Amino acid sequence: MVLNFFDQFASPVFLGLPLIVPALMLPWLLFPAPSTRWLSNRLTSLQGLFISSFTQQLLLPINKGGHKWALLLTSLMIFLISLNMLGLMPYTFTPTTQLSMNLGLAVPLWLATVLIGLRNQPTHALGHLMPEGTPTLLIPILIVIETISLFIRPLALGVRLTANLTAGHLLIQLIATAAFTLLPLMPTVAILTATLLFLLTLLEVAVAMIQAYVFVLLLSLYLQENV
């Protein structure tokens, strides 16, 4: 049997039904629900503190017109962090390693920011395609370059998230396989490899949170340009 390291990124199927749907719904079931009591427990208080701090930090450079996106961006941030963290657990599937899903999140949100800019301030939105003071001969070239860079934004969002998570999962699997293979042959080297695996897992936990934050942060910057 040939071991394929990329099998972990295939969407699991059970009885002909794709399991990516329950994988996407599971994080929402793990969040503590608000309580009707006057005093909430520590977990709910910690969750509220995190959400309020993140929302305040995210919307700080955006004017009041973009504050309508607070609920959407905060929910997306928590959703991506939950999916990335749950994907680090054994025998689980990480939906955010699928480029199709990440593009499905990035393209509509990016397109919404562009349409908001074209509706509210079309002159300013189109002005990004041609910087002020551009020589006449360079105007067509710059318009083409800026248009391409504009349409590359959602692709960069999806590819960045997919590539970072995929590379981390592959490294973890490679080092774990090496540790199990070296254990009966060279126990000392296997222990060192397992230590490296533990440190890499801690790094991947940080990467899972940072990549979710970067995804939402870039969306907020695109929103800031068009609001």
Buried (B, 14 or more C-beta within 10 A) or exposed (E): EEEEEEEBBEBEEEEEEEBBEEBBEBBEEEEBEEEEEEEBEEEBEEBEEBBEEBBEEBBEEBEEEBEEBBEBBBEBBBBBBBBBBBBBEEEBBBBBBBBEBBBEBBBEBBEBBBEBBBEEEEEEBEEBBBEEEEEEEEEEEBBEEBEEEBEEBBBEBBBBBBBBBBEBBBBBBEBBEBBEEBBEEEEEEBEEBBEBBEEBBEEBBEBBBBBBBBBBBBBBEBBBEBB
